[in-house]
Amino acid sequence: MARTYFGTDGIRGRANAGTLTAATAMKVGQAAGKHFLRGDHKHRVVIGKDTRLSGYMMETALVAGFTSVGMDVIMTGPLPTPAVALLTREMRADIGVMISASHNRFADNGIKLFGPDGFKLSDEDEEAIEAEMGREQELAQAEKIGRARRIDDARGRYIHAVKQSLPVDVRLDGLKIVIDCAHGAAYNVTPTAIWELGANVVAMGVHPNGLNINDGVGSTDLGAIKARVVSEKANIGIALDGDADRLIVIDEKGQEVDGDQIMALIGSTMAEQGLLKGCGVVATVMSNLGLERFLAARGIDLVRAKVGDRYVLEKMKAGGYNVGGEQSGHMILLDHATTGDGTIAALQVLAALVRSGKPASELLHLFDPVPQLLKNVRYENGDPLAAPDVQAVIREAEAHLAGTGRLVIRKSGTEPLIRVMAEGDDADEVERVVDAICDAVEKAA
C-alpha cells in the first residue's frame, strides 16, 4: 500500500508542520496502541526522546493517544534510541516509542516504533498501524484509561547494560577519549559509561538547549571533534548522532573512520576470535567495494541489504548474522543490542584499541576505499527515474562500470531526493558516470 506517514525509519518530518503534528502523534499512539492490544494482560508502552524542543509536544500527544485506548505509559526522558529498545524488552512492554529525527537538525522530529522484542517494527506492522490511523478508534471506558508515569533510573539501567558489552578483561585506563554527543540523547549516558570504565573523557556536545542538536557537532558534522582530538592529544574520538544509534570514529591524527572501516575492524576481530556468526557481515548497497574485498580476503562474506538499518537487521535475523551496519555509522551488534547502538559499537572499537596496543590511525584504516561518489538530485514530483532518457543513461553507465565497479541509484525515504552513487577503480570514470546520471535526472525532474 502507498504510505502517507511511515518512511524508511518510522515517521519523520518538520515538527508542527505538514504531517508531523501533535494531532498525528496522538493518532499514532491510538493506532499503535490498538494494534498491540493483544491478550488480557495490562498493556504498557515505553516512550523515550532525544533533546529537541518539539519532543515535549510529541511526547504529550503520544501519551494522550496511548492512554486513551487503555495503555499505561512509561516515560524515560532523553535517552538513546537503543536504550528505548532495551527497556521495552526488559520492562515487558508491548511497544516502545522513540521520539527523534536522528541526525537531522532541531526543526525536524520523528517517531520510531519497537515491538515487544525490542526490534523495530516490520513493514507489515507499520502498514497495519497506518491503516488504523485512518479509522476512528474505539476509546477505552473511563475506568480503563491508561496511566502515565516517568521513571528516574532509565539512564542508569542503560549505562549498566552498555558496560556489560565490554569484555571483562579490558580496561580503558590511560586512554584519553573525546566524546561528541551532538547535544543529543546520549549527552549524559555515554560520557558517564566510558568514564566509569576508566577512561579520561573529554566531553563535547553535552549541553542541549532544545535547539542545538546536531548543530556543528555530532557524527554528521565532524570538524569540531577532529580539531578537539588533535588539540587535546587524545587517543581517539567518538562521534554520535542525535539519538546515538550511529557512530563515527576519529583517530589521533584527526582523520575520520566511517562505518565501513568500523565494520571491517569489528567483523574481522570477531572472526579471529571465533565469535562471528554466519561467517559474514551485513551492510547496505552503499558500503564501499573496498570493504567487500577486505572481508573476502579473510573468508568473510559481505551480505548487502537495502539502505536503512531496519533492512540490515532483517537480513541479519534471516541469515543468523550478528554483525551489521551502514557506512553512515549505524552499527548493529546482535550479541548486545536489538538495534543500532553507537556507544556499544564504540566500546568494541576501544576494546580492539586496548588489546592491539596500536595507535588508532594504524588500527582503524584497514583497507583503501575504492573511489566512490554520491550526489543528490532534488525533485518536486513524479518519477524522474522512469523517464526513457534517464533509463538510457543508466544503462550506459552500468556498461561502463561492468566488472570494475558498482552503481546504486535510489530515492531517499525521508526527503524528495534521488541519490546517485557510483564506485570503481577509476575515479575519473566514476565522476563522469555520476554527473551524467544527475544531469539526466535534473532535466527529467
C-alpha positions in Angstrom: 0.0 0.0 0.0 1.1 3.6 -0.6 2.4 5.2 2.7 1.4 8.6 3.9 3.3 8.6 7.2 6.0 5.9 7.5 9.3 6.0 5.6 12.5 4.0 5.9 12.9 4.7 9.6 9.5 5.4 11.1 7.8 8.7 10.7 9.9 11.8 10.1 9.3 15.4 9.0 9.2 19.1 10.0 7.8 19.3 13.5 4.5 21.1 14.0 4.0 21.3 10.2 2.8 19.0 7.5 2.0 15.5 8.7 4.2 15.6 11.9 1.9 17.5 14.3 0.6 16.8 17.8 -2.6 15.5 16.2 -0.6 13.0 14.1 1.3 11.9 17.2 -1.9 11.2 19.1 -3.2 9.2 16.1 0.0 7.2 16.1 -0.5 6.5 19.8 -4.1 5.4 19.4 -3.4 3.3 16.3 -0.2 1.6 17.6 -1.9 1.1 20.9 -4.9 -0.6 19.2 -2.6 -2.7 17.1 -0.7 -4.1 20.2 -3.7 -4.5 22.5 -3.4 -8.3 22.5 -4.1 -10.7 25.3 -5.7 -9.9 28.7 -2.6 -8.5 30.5 -2.2 -4.9 31.4 -0.7 -3.2 28.4 2.2 -0.9 28.5 4.3 1.4 26.3 7.8 2.9 26.9 8.4 6.3 25.4 11.8 8.0 25.1 13.0 11.0 23.3 16.1 13.0 22.3 16.7 16.6 23.3 14.9 18.6 20.6 12.3 21.2 21.7 9.4 19.6 19.9 9.9 16.4 21.9 7.8 17.7 24.7 4.9 18.3 22.4 5.2 14.9 20.7 5.6 13.1 24.0 2.5 14.6 25.5 0.4 13.9 22.4 1.6 10.3 22.2 0.8 9.8 25.9 -2.7 11.1 25.3 -3.1 8.7 22.4 -1.9 5.6 24.2 -3.7 6.2 27.4 -7.0 7.0 25.6 -7.1 3.4 24.2 -6.2 1.9 27.6 -2.4 1.6 27.6 -0.2 2.5 30.5 2.8 4.7 29.6 6.3 4.8 31.0 8.3 7.9 30.1 12.1 7.8 30.2 13.0 11.4 29.3 16.0 11.9 27.0 17.6 8.6 26.2 19.3 7.0 23.2 17.2 5.0 20.7 18.9 1.7 21.7 18.1 2.3 25.3 14.4 2.6 24.5 14.6 -0.7 22.6 16.3 -2.3 25.6 13.8 -1.0 28.2 10.9 -2.1 26.0 12.1 -5.6 26.2 13.2 -5.6 29.8 10.0 -4.0 31.1 7.8 -6.5 29.2 6.2 -3.6 27.4 4.0 -4.2 24.4 5.6 -1.4 22.3 8.4 1.1 22.5 8.5 4.6 21.0 11.5 6.8 20.3 10.8 10.5 19.5 13.7 11.6 17.4 14.8 12.7 13.9 18.2 11.1 14.4 20.9 13.2 12.7 18.5 15.9 11.5 18.5 19.4 13.0 16.1 20.5 15.7 13.3 21.7 13.4 12.6 18.1 12.4 11.3 15.3 14.5 10.2 11.7 14.1 8.6 8.7 15.7 10.3 5.3 15.7 8.4 2.2 17.0 9.7 -1.0 18.5 7.8 -4.2 19.1 7.8 -6.1 22.5 11.0 -7.9 21.4 12.9 -4.6 21.2 13.2 -4.8 17.4 11.9 -2.2 15.0 8.6 -3.0 13.5 8.2 -4.8 10.2 6.7 -3.2 7.1 3.6 -5.2 7.8 3.2 -3.8 11.3 3.8 -0.3 10.1 1.2 -0.7 7.3 -1.3 -2.0 9.8 -0.8 0.9 12.1 -1.0 3.4 9.2 -4.3 1.8 8.2 -5.6 2.1 11.8 -4.7 5.8 11.7 -7.3 6.4 9.1 -10.0 4.9 11.2 -12.0 6.3 14.2 -10.6 4.5 17.2 -12.7 3.0 19.9 -11.7 4.7 23.1 -11.3 3.0 26.5 -14.1 3.2 29.1 -13.4 5.7 31.8 -12.2 3.2 34.3 -9.8 1.6 31.8 -8.0 4.7 30.6 -4.3 4.2 30.9 -1.9 5.8 33.5 1.3 7.6 32.8 4.5 7.7 34.9 8.0 8.9 34.5 10.9 6.7 35.7 14.1 8.1 37.1 16.6 5.3 36.7 16.3 4.7 33.0 19.8 6.2 32.3 21.4 4.1 35.0 19.8 0.9 33.6 21.2 1.7 30.1 24.6 2.6 31.4 24.8 -0.7 33.2 23.8 -2.6 30.1 26.3 -0.8 27.9 29.2 -1.6 30.2 28.3 -5.3 30.2 29.2 -5.3 26.5 32.9 -4.5 27.1 34.9 -7.7 27.6 35.7 -8.2 31.3 39.4 -8.4 30.7 39.5 -4.9 29.1 40.0 -1.6 31.0 40.1 1.8 29.5 42.6 3.2 32.0 45.1 5.5 30.3 43.0 6.3 27.2 42.1 9.9 26.6 38.8 9.9 24.6 36.9 12.8 23.1 33.2 12.0 23.0 30.9 14.2 20.9 27.2 13.6 21.8 25.8 16.1 19.3 23.8 17.8 22.1 21.6 14.8 21.8 20.1 11.9 23.6 23.4 10.5 24.8 24.7 13.7 26.4 24.8 12.1 29.8 24.9 8.3 29.4 27.8 7.8 27.0 30.4 10.0 28.7 29.4 8.6 32.1 29.6 4.9 30.9 33.0 5.4 29.3 34.3 7.3 32.3 33.2 4.6 34.7 35.2 2.1 32.6 38.4 4.0 33.4 38.9 6.4 30.5 39.9 10.1 30.7 36.8 11.6 29.0 36.7 14.9 27.2 33.0 15.5 26.5 31.6 17.9 23.9 28.1 18.4 22.5 26.7 17.7 26.0 24.8 21.0 26.6 21.4 20.6 24.9 19.1 23.5 24.9 16.4 22.1 22.6 17.6 23.9 19.5 21.3 22.9 19.1 21.0 19.2 18.5 23.3 18.2 15.6 24.3 21.8 15.1 28.0 21.9 14.3 28.6 18.8 16.3 28.0 15.0 16.1 28.6 12.3 13.6 27.4 14.3 10.6 29.4 17.4 11.3 32.9 16.3 12.3 35.0 19.5 12.1 34.8 20.3 15.8 35.7 16.8 17.1 38.5 16.4 14.6 40.1 19.6 15.9 39.4 18.7 19.5 41.0 15.3 19.3 44.2 16.8 17.9 44.3 19.8 20.3 43.7 17.5 23.3 46.3 15.0 22.1 43.6 12.3 22.6 44.0 8.7 21.7 40.7 8.6 19.8 37.4 10.4 19.2 33.8 9.1 19.4 31.1 11.0 17.5 27.5 10.1 17.9 24.4 11.4 16.3 21.3 13.0 17.9 19.7 9.7 19.1 23.1 7.9 19.5 22.3 4.9 17.2 25.2 5.7 14.9 29.0 6.1 15.4 31.8 7.7 13.5 35.4 7.4 14.9 38.2 10.0 14.7 41.8 8.7 15.0 44.5 10.5 17.0 45.5 12.4 13.8 42.1 13.8 13.3 41.2 11.5 10.5 37.6 10.2 10.0 36.9 6.4 10.3 33.5 5.7 8.8 31.1 2.8 9.3 32.7 0.6 6.6 36.1 0.7 8.4 34.4 0.1 11.8 32.6 -3.0 10.3 35.9 -4.2 8.9 37.5 -4.0 12.3 34.7 -5.5 14.3 33.9 -8.2 11.8 37.5 -9.3 11.3 38.3 -9.2 15.0 35.2 -11.3 15.9 36.1 -13.8 13.1 39.6 -14.2 14.6 38.0 -14.8 18.0 35.5 -17.3 16.6 32.6 -15.1 17.5 31.4 -14.0 14.1 28.1 -15.8 13.3 27.2 -16.8 9.7 30.8 -16.1 8.6 29.5 -12.8 7.2 28.8 -9.1 7.8 25.6 -7.4 6.6 25.9 -4.0 5.1 23.9 -2.0 2.6 24.3 -1.4 -1.1 26.1 1.9 -0.2 29.0 0.2 1.6 32.3 0.6 -0.3 33.6 -2.1 -2.6 36.9 -2.0 -0.6 35.1 -3.4 2.4 33.8 -6.3 0.4 37.3 -7.1 -1.0 38.8 -6.8 2.5 36.4 -9.2 4.1 36.5 -11.6 1.1 40.3 -11.9 1.5 39.6 -13.2 5.1 36.9 -15.6 4.0 34.1 -13.4 5.3 31.1 -12.7 3.2 29.6 -9.2 2.7 25.8 -9.5 2.5 24.1 -6.4 1.1 20.7 -5.1 2.1 18.6 -2.1 1.1 19.6 1.2 2.7 18.2 1.6 6.2 19.3 -0.1 9.4 16.0 -1.9 9.7 16.7 -3.7 6.4 20.2 -4.6 7.6 18.6 -6.0 10.7 16.1 -8.1 8.7 19.0 -9.7 6.7 20.9 -10.3 9.9 18.0 -12.1 11.6 17.1 -14.1 8.4 20.7 -15.3 7.9 21.8 -15.7 11.5 24.4 -12.9 11.4 25.5 -11.0 14.5 27.4 -8.0 12.9 25.9 -5.5 10.5 25.8 -1.8 9.8 25.9 1.1 7.4 28.7 3.3 6.0 27.0 6.2 7.8 27.8 4.7 11.1 24.8 2.6 12.2 26.4 -0.5 13.9 24.1 -3.4 14.9 25.8 -6.0 17.2 23.0 -8.5 17.9 25.0 -10.1 20.7 24.5 -6.9 22.7 21.6 -4.9 21.3 18.5 -5.2 19.1 19.1 -2.1 17.1 22.0 0.2 16.1 23.9 1.4 19.2 26.8 3.9 18.7 28.0 3.5 22.3 28.2 -0.3 22.3 30.0 -0.2 18.9 32.4 2.4 20.3 33.3 0.0 23.2 34.1 -2.8 20.7 36.4 -0.4 18.9 38.0 0.7 22.2 38.5 -2.9 23.2 40.4 -3.6 20.0 42.5 -0.5 20.5 43.5 -1.6 24.0 44.2 -5.1 23.0 46.3 -4.2 20.0 48.5 -1.6 21.6 48.5 0.3 18.3 47.5 3.9 17.7 44.1 4.4 16.3 45.4 5.6 12.9 47.2 2.3 12.4 44.4 0.0 13.8 41.4 1.6 12.1 42.3 2.1 8.5 42.1 -1.5 7.4 41.5 -1.0 3.6 41.8 1.6 1.0 38.3 2.6 -0.1 37.6 2.3 -3.8 36.8 5.8 -5.3 33.2 6.4 -4.5 31.0 9.4 -5.3 27.5 10.2 -4.1 25.4 13.1 -5.4 21.8 14.0 -4.6 19.2 15.4 -7.0 16.1 17.1 -5.6 12.8 16.8 -7.4 9.3 18.1 -6.9 7.0 15.3 -8.0 6.6 12.4 -10.4 9.2 9.8 -11.0 12.2 11.1 -12.9 13.9 7.7 -12.8 11.2 6.3 -15.1 12.0 8.8 -17.9 13.3 7.0 -21.0 16.3 9.4 -21.3 17.3 8.7 -17.7 17.0 4.9 -18.2 19.2 5.1 -21.3 21.9 7.0 -19.4 21.7 4.5 -16.5 22.2 1.5 -18.9 25.2 3.2 -20.4 26.7 3.8 -17.0 26.2 0.2 -16.0 28.0 -0.9 -19.1 31.0 1.4 -18.3 31.3 0.1 -14.8 30.8 -3.6 -15.5 33.4 -5.7 -13.8 35.2 -2.8 -12.2 32.6 -1.0 -10.0 29.0 -0.6 -8.9 26.2 1.8 -9.5 23.4 2.4 -6.9 20.5 4.8 -7.6 17.7 5.1 -5.1 15.1 7.5 -3.8 15.5 8.9 -0.3 13.0 7.5 2.1 12.8 10.8 4.1 13.3 13.6 1.5 12.4 14.3 -2.1 15.8 13.3 -3.3 17.3 10.9 -5.8 20.7 9.6 -4.6 23.1 8.6 -7.3 26.2 6.6 -6.1 28.9 5.0 -8.2 32.2 3.5 -7.3 35.1 1.9 -9.2 38.8 1.7 -9.6 38.9 4.7 -12.0 37.9 7.9 -10.1 37.5 9.9 -13.3 35.2 7.4 -14.8 33.1 7.3 -11.5 32.7 11.1 -11.6 31.7 11.1 -15.3 29.1 8.4 -14.7 27.5 10.1 -11.7 27.4 13.5 -13.4 25.8 12.1 -16.5 23.0 10.5 -14.5 22.5 13.5 -12.3 22.2 15.8 -15.4 19.7 13.4 -16.9 17.6 13.3 -13.7 17.6 17.1 -13.4 16.3 17.5 -16.9 13.6 14.9 -16.3 12.6 16.5 -13.0 
